[in-house]
Amino acid sequence: MGNREDLLAGAKRCLYEKGYGRTTARDIASAAGVSLAAIGYHYGSKDALLVQAMIEAMGEWGDAIEKALADLGDAATPEERFVAAWDRVLESFVVHRELWAVQLEISTKVVSSPELTEAFAATQREARLGLSAIFQGLEEVPDTPEELARGAFYQSLLVGLAVQWFAAPDQAPDGRELLRGLRLVGTTVLGAPAS
């Protein structure tokens, strides 16, 4: 690996170990085994590097979830797939606890950081399309308003579930509760019968 890749790997380690707010440029340089100046040369700033590390880490989580959801089987009904998918997401919070802790920490900093706001805004479209594909069990989906809306729904549900799980894991809804809620909302909003 070169300095750029070492910095990215070191930044990810620091994010997991220290979080976003407590990670210094010196921490990253030390974890990467490179000079402090390398951060500015390769990424422009510590924050830009940490954002890139977070985006890459979320991509790795997406890959792990995609693999976990791939074996749900074609025989499952859409409802069974929905329940199983969200149960696997809950399991991923345990396995990827540090990643989600950092994600939630960074979410609170977006409000006061134009650099973070810009970085995360730039990834929204790709994230939504990716989530739409993952939860449908597809490799990819077309960049359409429908898929973006579907992805935005999944993204909202995902972040909301993560917050609830971190606040009180034993009270976070499981896949069945989420399906029941979805049906109830469908009844209220769309007038569809609840089943």
PyMOL commands that place a pseudoatom at each C-alpha (Angstrom):
pseudoatom trace, name=CA, resn=MET, resi=1, chain=A, elem=C, hetatm=0, pos=[0.000, 0.000, 0.000]
pseudoatom trace, name=CA, resn=GLY, resi=2, chain=A, elem=C, hetatm=0, pos=[1.062, 3.572, -0.602]
pseudoatom trace, name=CA, resn=ASN, resi=3, chain=A, elem=C, hetatm=0, pos=[0.753, 6.541, 1.732]
pseudoatom trace, name=CA, resn=ARG, resi=4, chain=A, elem=C, hetatm=0, pos=[-2.733, 7.426, 0.458]
pseudoatom trace, name=CA, resn=GLU, resi=5, chain=A, elem=C, hetatm=0, pos=[-4.106, 3.942, 1.173]
pseudoatom trace, name=CA, resn=ASP, resi=6, chain=A, elem=C, hetatm=0, pos=[-2.226, 3.735, 4.498]
pseudoatom trace, name=CA, resn=LEU, resi=7, chain=A, elem=C, hetatm=0, pos=[-3.795, 7.030, 5.546]
pseudoatom trace, name=CA, resn=LEU, resi=8, chain=A, elem=C, hetatm=0, pos=[-7.259, 5.798, 4.677]
pseudoatom trace, name=CA, resn=ALA, resi=9, chain=A, elem=C, hetatm=0, pos=[-6.756, 2.566, 6.625]
pseudoatom trace, name=CA, resn=GLY, resi=10, chain=A, elem=C, hetatm=0, pos=[-5.281, 4.494, 9.574]
pseudoatom trace, name=CA, resn=ALA, resi=11, chain=A, elem=C, hetatm=0, pos=[-8.174, 6.958, 9.534]
pseudoatom trace, name=CA, resn=LYS, resi=12, chain=A, elem=C, hetatm=0, pos=[-10.696, 4.108, 9.625]
pseudoatom trace, name=CA, resn=ARG, resi=13, chain=A, elem=C, hetatm=0, pos=[-8.902, 2.532, 12.589]
pseudoatom trace, name=CA, resn=CYS, resi=14, chain=A, elem=C, hetatm=0, pos=[-8.911, 5.871, 14.404]
pseudoatom trace, name=CA, resn=LEU, resi=15, chain=A, elem=C, hetatm=0, pos=[-12.602, 6.422, 13.683]
pseudoatom trace, name=CA, resn=TYR, resi=16, chain=A, elem=C, hetatm=0, pos=[-13.442, 3.046, 15.212]
pseudoatom trace, name=CA, resn=GLU, resi=17, chain=A, elem=C, hetatm=0, pos=[-11.141, 3.462, 18.206]
pseudoatom trace, name=CA, resn=LYS, resi=18, chain=A, elem=C, hetatm=0, pos=[-11.546, 7.162, 19.032]
pseudoatom trace, name=CA, resn=GLY, resi=19, chain=A, elem=C, hetatm=0, pos=[-14.524, 8.430, 17.105]
pseudoatom trace, name=CA, resn=TYR, resi=20, chain=A, elem=C, hetatm=0, pos=[-14.640, 11.417, 14.790]
pseudoatom trace, name=CA, resn=GLY, resi=21, chain=A, elem=C, hetatm=0, pos=[-14.336, 14.250, 17.303]
pseudoatom trace, name=CA, resn=ARG, resi=22, chain=A, elem=C, hetatm=0, pos=[-11.408, 12.855, 19.271]
pseudoatom trace, name=CA, resn=THR, resi=23, chain=A, elem=C, hetatm=0, pos=[-9.278, 11.794, 16.311]
pseudoatom trace, name=CA, resn=THR, resi=24, chain=A, elem=C, hetatm=0, pos=[-6.386, 14.127, 15.591]
pseudoatom trace, name=CA, resn=ALA, resi=25, chain=A, elem=C, hetatm=0, pos=[-4.282, 14.392, 12.463]
pseudoatom trace, name=CA, resn=ARG, resi=26, chain=A, elem=C, hetatm=0, pos=[-1.346, 13.125, 14.511]
pseudoatom trace, name=CA, resn=ASP, resi=27, chain=A, elem=C, hetatm=0, pos=[-3.372, 10.031, 15.510]
pseudoatom trace, name=CA, resn=ILE, resi=28, chain=A, elem=C, hetatm=0, pos=[-4.060, 9.234, 11.870]
pseudoatom trace, name=CA, resn=ALA, resi=29, chain=A, elem=C, hetatm=0, pos=[-0.464, 9.802, 10.747]
pseudoatom trace, name=CA, resn=SER, resi=30, chain=A, elem=C, hetatm=0, pos=[0.781, 7.591, 13.563]
pseudoatom trace, name=CA, resn=ALA, resi=31, chain=A, elem=C, hetatm=0, pos=[-1.743, 4.817, 12.784]
pseudoatom trace, name=CA, resn=ALA, resi=32, chain=A, elem=C, hetatm=0, pos=[-0.789, 4.990, 9.114]
pseudoatom trace, name=CA, resn=GLY, resi=33, chain=A, elem=C, hetatm=0, pos=[2.953, 5.132, 9.755]
pseudoatom trace, name=CA, resn=VAL, resi=34, chain=A, elem=C, hetatm=0, pos=[3.377, 8.235, 7.602]
pseudoatom trace, name=CA, resn=SER, resi=35, chain=A, elem=C, hetatm=0, pos=[4.281, 11.864, 8.136]
pseudoatom trace, name=CA, resn=LEU, resi=36, chain=A, elem=C, hetatm=0, pos=[1.706, 14.405, 9.270]
pseudoatom trace, name=CA, resn=ALA, resi=37, chain=A, elem=C, hetatm=0, pos=[2.232, 16.356, 6.039]
pseudoatom trace, name=CA, resn=ALA, resi=38, chain=A, elem=C, hetatm=0, pos=[1.004, 13.369, 4.019]
pseudoatom trace, name=CA, resn=ILE, resi=39, chain=A, elem=C, hetatm=0, pos=[-2.575, 14.067, 5.127]
pseudoatom trace, name=CA, resn=GLY, resi=40, chain=A, elem=C, hetatm=0, pos=[-2.588, 17.505, 3.536]
pseudoatom trace, name=CA, resn=TYR, resi=41, chain=A, elem=C, hetatm=0, pos=[-0.783, 16.279, 0.457]
pseudoatom trace, name=CA, resn=HIS, resi=42, chain=A, elem=C, hetatm=0, pos=[-3.164, 13.380, -0.236]
pseudoatom trace, name=CA, resn=TYR, resi=43, chain=A, elem=C, hetatm=0, pos=[-6.487, 14.571, 1.209]
pseudoatom trace, name=CA, resn=GLY, resi=44, chain=A, elem=C, hetatm=0, pos=[-6.242, 18.301, 1.828]
pseudoatom trace, name=CA, resn=SER, resi=45, chain=A, elem=C, hetatm=0, pos=[-7.338, 18.103, 5.458]
pseudoatom trace, name=CA, resn=LYS, resi=46, chain=A, elem=C, hetatm=0, pos=[-7.912, 15.722, 8.337]
pseudoatom trace, name=CA, resn=ASP, resi=47, chain=A, elem=C, hetatm=0, pos=[-11.677, 16.191, 8.031]
pseudoatom trace, name=CA, resn=ALA, resi=48, chain=A, elem=C, hetatm=0, pos=[-11.660, 15.376, 4.322]
pseudoatom trace, name=CA, resn=LEU, resi=49, chain=A, elem=C, hetatm=0, pos=[-9.697, 12.211, 5.071]
pseudoatom trace, name=CA, resn=LEU, resi=50, chain=A, elem=C, hetatm=0, pos=[-12.052, 11.204, 7.898]
pseudoatom trace, name=CA, resn=VAL, resi=51, chain=A, elem=C, hetatm=0, pos=[-15.095, 11.761, 5.697]
pseudoatom trace, name=CA, resn=GLN, resi=52, chain=A, elem=C, hetatm=0, pos=[-13.541, 9.614, 2.970]
pseudoatom trace, name=CA, resn=ALA, resi=53, chain=A, elem=C, hetatm=0, pos=[-12.730, 6.931, 5.546]
pseudoatom trace, name=CA, resn=MET, resi=54, chain=A, elem=C, hetatm=0, pos=[-16.328, 7.009, 6.785]
pseudoatom trace, name=CA, resn=ILE, resi=55, chain=A, elem=C, hetatm=0, pos=[-17.727, 6.754, 3.267]
pseudoatom trace, name=CA, resn=GLU, resi=56, chain=A, elem=C, hetatm=0, pos=[-15.473, 3.774, 2.557]
pseudoatom trace, name=CA, resn=ALA, resi=57, chain=A, elem=C, hetatm=0, pos=[-16.426, 2.126, 5.861]
pseudoatom trace, name=CA, resn=MET, resi=58, chain=A, elem=C, hetatm=0, pos=[-20.140, 2.556, 5.075]
pseudoatom trace, name=CA, resn=GLY, resi=59, chain=A, elem=C, hetatm=0, pos=[-19.483, 1.007, 1.668]
pseudoatom trace, name=CA, resn=GLU, resi=60, chain=A, elem=C, hetatm=0, pos=[-17.902, -1.983, 3.393]
pseudoatom trace, name=CA, resn=TRP, resi=61, chain=A, elem=C, hetatm=0, pos=[-20.967, -2.233, 5.661]
pseudoatom trace, name=CA, resn=GLY, resi=62, chain=A, elem=C, hetatm=0, pos=[-23.157, -2.116, 2.538]
pseudoatom trace, name=CA, resn=ASP, resi=63, chain=A, elem=C, hetatm=0, pos=[-21.160, -4.970, 1.016]
pseudoatom trace, name=CA, resn=ALA, resi=64, chain=A, elem=C, hetatm=0, pos=[-21.536, -7.013, 4.219]
pseudoatom trace, name=CA, resn=ILE, resi=65, chain=A, elem=C, hetatm=0, pos=[-25.298, -6.374, 4.343]
pseudoatom trace, name=CA, resn=GLU, resi=66, chain=A, elem=C, hetatm=0, pos=[-25.621, -7.207, 0.656]
pseudoatom trace, name=CA, resn=LYS, resi=67, chain=A, elem=C, hetatm=0, pos=[-23.948, -10.580, 1.310]
pseudoatom trace, name=CA, resn=ALA, resi=68, chain=A, elem=C, hetatm=0, pos=[-26.112, -11.193, 4.376]
pseudoatom trace, name=CA, resn=LEU, resi=69, chain=A, elem=C, hetatm=0, pos=[-29.281, -10.466, 2.414]
pseudoatom trace, name=CA, resn=ALA, resi=70, chain=A, elem=C, hetatm=0, pos=[-28.226, -12.420, -0.676]
pseudoatom trace, name=CA, resn=ASP, resi=71, chain=A, elem=C, hetatm=0, pos=[-29.059, -15.759, 0.919]
pseudoatom trace, name=CA, resn=LEU, resi=72, chain=A, elem=C, hetatm=0, pos=[-32.625, -14.879, 1.897]
pseudoatom trace, name=CA, resn=GLY, resi=73, chain=A, elem=C, hetatm=0, pos=[-33.755, -16.933, -1.054]
pseudoatom trace, name=CA, resn=ASP, resi=74, chain=A, elem=C, hetatm=0, pos=[-36.080, -16.320, -3.950]
pseudoatom trace, name=CA, resn=ALA, resi=75, chain=A, elem=C, hetatm=0, pos=[-38.771, -18.480, -2.357]
pseudoatom trace, name=CA, resn=ALA, resi=76, chain=A, elem=C, hetatm=0, pos=[-39.384, -15.981, 0.441]
pseudoatom trace, name=CA, resn=THR, resi=77, chain=A, elem=C, hetatm=0, pos=[-42.433, -13.769, 0.159]
pseudoatom trace, name=CA, resn=PRO, resi=78, chain=A, elem=C, hetatm=0, pos=[-41.765, -10.030, 0.056]
pseudoatom trace, name=CA, resn=GLU, resi=79, chain=A, elem=C, hetatm=0, pos=[-42.969, -9.817, 3.668]
pseudoatom trace, name=CA, resn=GLU, resi=80, chain=A, elem=C, hetatm=0, pos=[-40.659, -12.611, 4.823]
pseudoatom trace, name=CA, resn=ARG, resi=81, chain=A, elem=C, hetatm=0, pos=[-37.774, -10.974, 2.969]
pseudoatom trace, name=CA, resn=PHE, resi=82, chain=A, elem=C, hetatm=0, pos=[-38.533, -7.611, 4.610]
pseudoatom trace, name=CA, resn=VAL, resi=83, chain=A, elem=C, hetatm=0, pos=[-38.591, -9.160, 8.104]
pseudoatom trace, name=CA, resn=ALA, resi=84, chain=A, elem=C, hetatm=0, pos=[-35.428, -11.197, 7.560]
pseudoatom trace, name=CA, resn=ALA, resi=85, chain=A, elem=C, hetatm=0, pos=[-33.601, -8.239, 5.988]
pseudoatom trace, name=CA, resn=TRP, resi=86, chain=A, elem=C, hetatm=0, pos=[-34.293, -5.944, 8.921]
pseudoatom trace, name=CA, resn=ASP, resi=87, chain=A, elem=C, hetatm=0, pos=[-33.397, -8.638, 11.430]
pseudoatom trace, name=CA, resn=ARG, resi=88, chain=A, elem=C, hetatm=0, pos=[-30.045, -8.960, 9.656]
pseudoatom trace, name=CA, resn=VAL, resi=89, chain=A, elem=C, hetatm=0, pos=[-29.606, -5.185, 9.788]
pseudoatom trace, name=CA, resn=LEU, resi=90, chain=A, elem=C, hetatm=0, pos=[-30.110, -5.348, 13.560]
pseudoatom trace, name=CA, resn=GLU, resi=91, chain=A, elem=C, hetatm=0, pos=[-27.456, -8.072, 13.751]
pseudoatom trace, name=CA, resn=SER, resi=92, chain=A, elem=C, hetatm=0, pos=[-25.116, -5.823, 11.761]
pseudoatom trace, name=CA, resn=PHE, resi=93, chain=A, elem=C, hetatm=0, pos=[-25.412, -3.142, 14.452]
pseudoatom trace, name=CA, resn=VAL, resi=94, chain=A, elem=C, hetatm=0, pos=[-23.809, -5.600, 16.879]
pseudoatom trace, name=CA, resn=VAL, resi=95, chain=A, elem=C, hetatm=0, pos=[-21.056, -6.658, 14.475]
pseudoatom trace, name=CA, resn=HIS, resi=96, chain=A, elem=C, hetatm=0, pos=[-20.383, -3.130, 13.176]
pseudoatom trace, name=CA, resn=ARG, resi=97, chain=A, elem=C, hetatm=0, pos=[-21.087, -1.237, 16.409]
pseudoatom trace, name=CA, resn=GLU, resi=98, chain=A, elem=C, hetatm=0, pos=[-18.098, 1.100, 16.120]
pseudoatom trace, name=CA, resn=LEU, resi=99, chain=A, elem=C, hetatm=0, pos=[-18.980, 2.029, 12.550]
pseudoatom trace, name=CA, resn=TRP, resi=100, chain=A, elem=C, hetatm=0, pos=[-22.545, 2.948, 13.485]
pseudoatom trace, name=CA, resn=ALA, resi=101, chain=A, elem=C, hetatm=0, pos=[-21.405, 4.846, 16.574]
pseudoatom trace, name=CA, resn=VAL, resi=102, chain=A, elem=C, hetatm=0, pos=[-19.158, 6.985, 14.365]
pseudoatom trace, name=CA, resn=GLN, resi=103, chain=A, elem=C, hetatm=0, pos=[-21.914, 7.383, 11.755]
pseudoatom trace, name=CA, resn=LEU, resi=104, chain=A, elem=C, hetatm=0, pos=[-24.274, 8.732, 14.401]
pseudoatom trace, name=CA, resn=GLU, resi=105, chain=A, elem=C, hetatm=0, pos=[-21.548, 10.971, 15.853]
pseudoatom trace, name=CA, resn=ILE, resi=106, chain=A, elem=C, hetatm=0, pos=[-20.810, 12.429, 12.424]
pseudoatom trace, name=CA, resn=SER, resi=107, chain=A, elem=C, hetatm=0, pos=[-24.533, 12.963, 11.792]
pseudoatom trace, name=CA, resn=THR, resi=108, chain=A, elem=C, hetatm=0, pos=[-24.636, 15.410, 14.678]
pseudoatom trace, name=CA, resn=LYS, resi=109, chain=A, elem=C, hetatm=0, pos=[-21.621, 17.320, 13.362]
pseudoatom trace, name=CA, resn=VAL, resi=110, chain=A, elem=C, hetatm=0, pos=[-23.074, 17.844, 9.868]
pseudoatom trace, name=CA, resn=VAL, resi=111, chain=A, elem=C, hetatm=0, pos=[-25.161, 20.712, 11.249]
pseudoatom trace, name=CA, resn=SER, resi=112, chain=A, elem=C, hetatm=0, pos=[-22.104, 22.810, 12.056]
pseudoatom trace, name=CA, resn=SER, resi=113, chain=A, elem=C, hetatm=0, pos=[-19.659, 21.684, 9.383]
pseudoatom trace, name=CA, resn=PRO, resi=114, chain=A, elem=C, hetatm=0, pos=[-20.051, 22.881, 5.793]
pseudoatom trace, name=CA, resn=GLU, resi=115, chain=A, elem=C, hetatm=0, pos=[-17.333, 20.411, 4.741]
pseudoatom trace, name=CA, resn=LEU, resi=116, chain=A, elem=C, hetatm=0, pos=[-19.243, 17.452, 6.224]
pseudoatom trace, name=CA, resn=THR, resi=117, chain=A, elem=C, hetatm=0, pos=[-22.548, 18.714, 4.847]
pseudoatom trace, name=CA, resn=GLU, resi=118, chain=A, elem=C, hetatm=0, pos=[-21.092, 18.948, 1.354]
pseudoatom trace, name=CA, resn=ALA, resi=119, chain=A, elem=C, hetatm=0, pos=[-19.412, 15.548, 1.559]
pseudoatom trace, name=CA, resn=PHE, resi=120, chain=A, elem=C, hetatm=0, pos=[-22.520, 13.737, 2.730]
pseudoatom trace, name=CA, resn=ALA, resi=121, chain=A, elem=C, hetatm=0, pos=[-24.792, 15.584, 0.322]
pseudoatom trace, name=CA, resn=ALA, resi=122, chain=A, elem=C, hetatm=0, pos=[-22.567, 14.387, -2.514]
pseudoatom trace, name=CA, resn=THR, resi=123, chain=A, elem=C, hetatm=0, pos=[-23.101, 10.753, -1.471]
pseudoatom trace, name=CA, resn=GLN, resi=124, chain=A, elem=C, hetatm=0, pos=[-26.884, 10.849, -0.937]
pseudoatom trace, name=CA, resn=ARG, resi=125, chain=A, elem=C, hetatm=0, pos=[-27.945, 9.790, -4.431]
pseudoatom trace, name=CA, resn=GLU, resi=126, chain=A, elem=C, hetatm=0, pos=[-25.486, 6.886, -4.562]
pseudoatom trace, name=CA, resn=ALA, resi=127, chain=A, elem=C, hetatm=0, pos=[-26.386, 5.788, -1.017]
pseudoatom trace, name=CA, resn=ARG, resi=128, chain=A, elem=C, hetatm=0, pos=[-30.100, 5.791, -1.752]
pseudoatom trace, name=CA, resn=LEU, resi=129, chain=A, elem=C, hetatm=0, pos=[-29.728, 3.844, -4.975]
pseudoatom trace, name=CA, resn=GLY, resi=130, chain=A, elem=C, hetatm=0, pos=[-27.429, 1.396, -3.213]
pseudoatom trace, name=CA, resn=LEU, resi=131, chain=A, elem=C, hetatm=0, pos=[-29.876, 0.816, -0.384]
pseudoatom trace, name=CA, resn=SER, resi=132, chain=A, elem=C, hetatm=0, pos=[-32.732, 0.377, -2.824]
pseudoatom trace, name=CA, resn=ALA, resi=133, chain=A, elem=C, hetatm=0, pos=[-30.762, -2.320, -4.621]
pseudoatom trace, name=CA, resn=ILE, resi=134, chain=A, elem=C, hetatm=0, pos=[-29.585, -4.049, -1.434]
pseudoatom trace, name=CA, resn=PHE, resi=135, chain=A, elem=C, hetatm=0, pos=[-33.041, -4.333, 0.107]
pseudoatom trace, name=CA, resn=GLN, resi=136, chain=A, elem=C, hetatm=0, pos=[-34.548, -5.592, -3.139]
pseudoatom trace, name=CA, resn=GLY, resi=137, chain=A, elem=C, hetatm=0, pos=[-31.815, -8.183, -3.540]
pseudoatom trace, name=CA, resn=LEU, resi=138, chain=A, elem=C, hetatm=0, pos=[-30.609, -6.649, -6.802]
pseudoatom trace, name=CA, resn=GLU, resi=139, chain=A, elem=C, hetatm=0, pos=[-27.110, -5.875, -8.026]
pseudoatom trace, name=CA, resn=GLU, resi=140, chain=A, elem=C, hetatm=0, pos=[-28.148, -2.356, -8.974]
pseudoatom trace, name=CA, resn=VAL, resi=141, chain=A, elem=C, hetatm=0, pos=[-31.207, -0.306, -9.745]
pseudoatom trace, name=CA, resn=PRO, resi=142, chain=A, elem=C, hetatm=0, pos=[-31.772, 2.391, -12.359]
pseudoatom trace, name=CA, resn=ASP, resi=143, chain=A, elem=C, hetatm=0, pos=[-31.319, 6.018, -11.326]
pseudoatom trace, name=CA, resn=THR, resi=144, chain=A, elem=C, hetatm=0, pos=[-35.015, 6.895, -11.343]
pseudoatom trace, name=CA, resn=PRO, resi=145, chain=A, elem=C, hetatm=0, pos=[-37.201, 8.992, -9.036]
pseudoatom trace, name=CA, resn=GLU, resi=146, chain=A, elem=C, hetatm=0, pos=[-38.935, 5.786, -7.898]
pseudoatom trace, name=CA, resn=GLU, resi=147, chain=A, elem=C, hetatm=0, pos=[-35.692, 4.072, -6.870]
pseudoatom trace, name=CA, resn=LEU, resi=148, chain=A, elem=C, hetatm=0, pos=[-34.418, 7.237, -5.192]
pseudoatom trace, name=CA, resn=ALA, resi=149, chain=A, elem=C, hetatm=0, pos=[-37.668, 7.455, -3.207]
pseudoatom trace, name=CA, resn=ARG, resi=150, chain=A, elem=C, hetatm=0, pos=[-37.439, 3.780, -2.254]
pseudoatom trace, name=CA, resn=GLY, resi=151, chain=A, elem=C, hetatm=0, pos=[-33.825, 4.278, -1.186]
pseudoatom trace, name=CA, resn=ALA, resi=152, chain=A, elem=C, hetatm=0, pos=[-34.703, 7.392, 0.823]
pseudoatom trace, name=CA, resn=PHE, resi=153, chain=A, elem=C, hetatm=0, pos=[-37.351, 5.369, 2.665]
pseudoatom trace, name=CA, resn=TYR, resi=154, chain=A, elem=C, hetatm=0, pos=[-34.843, 2.618, 3.473]
pseudoatom trace, name=CA, resn=GLN, resi=155, chain=A, elem=C, hetatm=0, pos=[-32.230, 5.189, 4.484]
pseudoatom trace, name=CA, resn=SER, resi=156, chain=A, elem=C, hetatm=0, pos=[-34.671, 6.905, 6.850]
pseudoatom trace, name=CA, resn=LEU, resi=157, chain=A, elem=C, hetatm=0, pos=[-35.715, 3.596, 8.357]
pseudoatom trace, name=CA, resn=LEU, resi=158, chain=A, elem=C, hetatm=0, pos=[-32.100, 2.479, 8.704]
pseudoatom trace, name=CA, resn=VAL, resi=159, chain=A, elem=C, hetatm=0, pos=[-30.860, 5.599, 10.473]
pseudoatom trace, name=CA, resn=GLY, resi=160, chain=A, elem=C, hetatm=0, pos=[-33.938, 5.744, 12.700]
pseudoatom trace, name=CA, resn=LEU, resi=161, chain=A, elem=C, hetatm=0, pos=[-33.501, 2.097, 13.639]
pseudoatom trace, name=CA, resn=ALA, resi=162, chain=A, elem=C, hetatm=0, pos=[-29.815, 2.670, 14.405]
pseudoatom trace, name=CA, resn=VAL, resi=163, chain=A, elem=C, hetatm=0, pos=[-30.640, 5.556, 16.743]
pseudoatom trace, name=CA, resn=GLN, resi=164, chain=A, elem=C, hetatm=0, pos=[-33.265, 3.468, 18.529]
pseudoatom trace, name=CA, resn=TRP, resi=165, chain=A, elem=C, hetatm=0, pos=[-30.910, 0.491, 18.818]
pseudoatom trace, name=CA, resn=PHE, resi=166, chain=A, elem=C, hetatm=0, pos=[-28.113, 2.587, 20.276]
pseudoatom trace, name=CA, resn=ALA, resi=167, chain=A, elem=C, hetatm=0, pos=[-30.470, 4.241, 22.759]
pseudoatom trace, name=CA, resn=ALA, resi=168, chain=A, elem=C, hetatm=0, pos=[-32.048, 0.973, 23.940]
pseudoatom trace, name=CA, resn=PRO, resi=169, chain=A, elem=C, hetatm=0, pos=[-31.147, -2.203, 22.030]
pseudoatom trace, name=CA, resn=ASP, resi=170, chain=A, elem=C, hetatm=0, pos=[-33.774, -4.265, 23.827]
pseudoatom trace, name=CA, resn=GLN, resi=171, chain=A, elem=C, hetatm=0, pos=[-36.501, -1.825, 22.770]
pseudoatom trace, name=CA, resn=ALA, resi=172, chain=A, elem=C, hetatm=0, pos=[-35.516, -1.427, 19.110]
pseudoatom trace, name=CA, resn=PRO, resi=173, chain=A, elem=C, hetatm=0, pos=[-38.143, -2.925, 16.808]
pseudoatom trace, name=CA, resn=ASP, resi=174, chain=A, elem=C, hetatm=0, pos=[-37.300, -6.149, 15.011]
pseudoatom trace, name=CA, resn=GLY, resi=175, chain=A, elem=C, hetatm=0, pos=[-38.234, -7.026, 11.448]
pseudoatom trace, name=CA, resn=ARG, resi=176, chain=A, elem=C, hetatm=0, pos=[-41.744, -8.208, 12.381]
pseudoatom trace, name=CA, resn=GLU, resi=177, chain=A, elem=C, hetatm=0, pos=[-42.496, -5.019, 14.289]
pseudoatom trace, name=CA, resn=LEU, resi=178, chain=A, elem=C, hetatm=0, pos=[-41.255, -2.927, 11.385]
pseudoatom trace, name=CA, resn=LEU, resi=179, chain=A, elem=C, hetatm=0, pos=[-43.467, -4.875, 8.984]
pseudoatom trace, name=CA, resn=ARG, resi=180, chain=A, elem=C, hetatm=0, pos=[-46.462, -4.413, 11.278]
pseudoatom trace, name=CA, resn=GLY, resi=181, chain=A, elem=C, hetatm=0, pos=[-45.748, -0.686, 11.468]
pseudoatom trace, name=CA, resn=LEU, resi=182, chain=A, elem=C, hetatm=0, pos=[-45.414, -0.474, 7.693]
pseudoatom trace, name=CA, resn=ARG, resi=183, chain=A, elem=C, hetatm=0, pos=[-48.777, -2.171, 7.274]
pseudoatom trace, name=CA, resn=LEU, resi=184, chain=A, elem=C, hetatm=0, pos=[-50.416, 0.153, 9.783]
pseudoatom trace, name=CA, resn=VAL, resi=185, chain=A, elem=C, hetatm=0, pos=[-48.962, 3.225, 8.109]
pseudoatom trace, name=CA, resn=GLY, resi=186, chain=A, elem=C, hetatm=0, pos=[-50.121, 1.875, 4.743]
pseudoatom trace, name=CA, resn=THR, resi=187, chain=A, elem=C, hetatm=0, pos=[-53.625, 1.538, 6.161]
pseudoatom trace, name=CA, resn=THR, resi=188, chain=A, elem=C, hetatm=0, pos=[-53.605, 5.074, 7.506]
pseudoatom trace, name=CA, resn=VAL, resi=189, chain=A, elem=C, hetatm=0, pos=[-51.957, 6.788, 4.552]
pseudoatom trace, name=CA, resn=LEU, resi=190, chain=A, elem=C, hetatm=0, pos=[-53.108, 4.720, 1.595]
pseudoatom trace, name=CA, resn=GLY, resi=191, chain=A, elem=C, hetatm=0, pos=[-56.320, 3.308, 2.946]
pseudoatom trace, name=CA, resn=ALA, resi=192, chain=A, elem=C, hetatm=0, pos=[-55.012, -0.184, 2.230]
pseudoatom trace, name=CA, resn=PRO, resi=193, chain=A, elem=C, hetatm=0, pos=[-56.324, -2.940, 4.495]
pseudoatom trace, name=CA, resn=ALA, resi=194, chain=A, elem=C, hetatm=0, pos=[-53.911, -4.071, 7.211]
pseudoatom trace, name=CA, resn=SER, resi=195, chain=A, elem=C, hetatm=0, pos=[-53.106, -7.764, 7.177]
for i in range(1, 195): cmd.bond("trace and resi %d" % i, "trace and resi %d" % (i + 1))
show_as sticks, trace
zoom trace
